[in-house]
Amino acid sequence: MMTSLGLPEGARLRFGDEMRVGLRGQVRRVWAPRGERVYQAVELGYEWAYLFLTGEVEHGEFEWQWLPNMRKEALHEAMKQLRERGVEGIVWDRAPGHRAKLVGEAGIRRIFLPPYSPELNPIERVIEELRKEVEGRVYGTLEAKQQAVEGQLAKWKEDPDRIRRLIGWDWIIEQVQERPRAVAGRFIYDIY
């Protein structure tokens, strides 16, 4: 089955994406009594770090690492680290850094999703939930916000059932288990 993707049988396939974390805060919805004005403090700094998340949909496992930017050099190093941990394939979007030749040289098979289809990447759900947890607060420093993100991710890592509910969609698991059909099917294409 995996040979049609250029991967050996039983290869570790992950879904991946990045989240920009910075001091340019986002206002989030909050509960308040009807008729009362809500004031929320918002940070307006211009410091950023990038959280690179990958996950296995079948097991509800995920891991992360921090990147200084989304350039091909940073992604190449991240992919080399994934390769060292036994990951052989990654499904992600078509961001310019993802398509770079240098990133492909890390030795992980890249499988690209169709353009403008974040709903097909289950890691987007983790990012969405993470934003709900960490945005809407003032942290003061980028390091403090990164610690809040790390704390939330560590908490979720202890609860694989929650992650399985977030990213283990039945139809994606079916497609991953029957990988040759996934290539010709509805959502995975452009294998490099």
Secondary structure, 3 states (H helix, E strand, C coil): CHHHHCCCCCCEEEEEEEEEEEEECCCCCCCCCCCCCCCCCCCEEEEEEEEEEEEECCCCEEEEEEECCCCHHHHHHHHHHHHHCCEEEEEECCCHHHHCHHHHCCCCEEEECCCCCHHHCCHHHHHHHHHHHHCCCCCCCHHHHHHHHHHHHHHHHCCHHHHHHHHCCHHHHHHHHCHHHHHHCCCCEEEC
